[in-house]
């Protein structure tokens, strides 16, 4: 039981010490773009009713 507790403490300590404040920076941003292509592979900004998205 003592060995299990010691192992748990070491694992928890390793996990906590590996995290850095810079890992959670709010300045990092994730950017997404939605691009619609027509049947010729060209960008378009219109959708026709009944078209199937693939």
C-alpha positions as CSV (number, residue, x, y, z in Angstrom):
1,X,0.0,0.0,0.0
2,X,2.9,2.3,0.8
3,X,4.5,1.6,-2.5
4,X,1.2,2.4,-4.3
5,X,0.9,5.7,-2.5
6,X,4.5,6.7,-3.2
7,X,4.0,5.9,-6.9
8,X,0.8,7.9,-7.0
9,X,2.6,10.9,-5.4
10,X,5.5,10.7,-7.8
11,X,3.2,10.5,-10.9
12,X,1.1,13.5,-9.6
13,X,4.2,15.5,-8.9
14,X,5.6,14.8,-12.3
15,X,2.4,15.8,-14.0
16,X,2.1,19.1,-12.0
17,X,5.8,20.0,-12.6
18,X,5.5,19.5,-16.4
19,X,2.8,22.1,-16.8
20,X,4.0,25.6,-17.4
21,X,2.1,28.9,-17.4
22,X,3.0,29.5,-21.0
23,X,1.2,26.3,-22.0
24,X,-2.1,28.0,-21.2
25,X,-1.5,31.4,-22.8
26,X,-4.7,33.2,-23.8
27,X,-2.7,35.0,-26.6
28,X,-2.6,31.8,-28.7
29,X,-5.5,31.8,-31.1
30,X,-7.0,29.2,-33.3
31,X,-8.3,30.3,-36.7
32,X,-10.8,28.6,-38.9
33,X,-11.8,29.3,-42.5
34,X,-15.0,28.0,-44.1
35,X,-14.3,27.6,-47.8
36,X,-17.1,26.6,-50.3
37,X,-15.9,25.1,-53.6
38,X,-18.1,24.6,-56.6
39,X,-18.0,21.5,-58.8
40,X,-14.9,22.9,-60.6
41,X,-12.9,23.3,-57.4
42,X,-13.2,27.1,-57.5
43,X,-14.1,29.2,-54.4
44,X,-17.7,30.4,-54.3
45,X,-19.9,32.2,-51.8
46,X,-23.2,30.9,-53.0
47,X,-25.1,27.7,-52.3
48,X,-27.9,26.3,-54.4
49,X,-30.9,24.6,-52.9
50,X,-30.7,20.8,-53.0
51,X,-26.9,20.6,-53.5
52,X,-25.1,17.8,-51.7
53,X,-22.1,18.6,-49.5
54,X,-19.2,16.1,-49.8
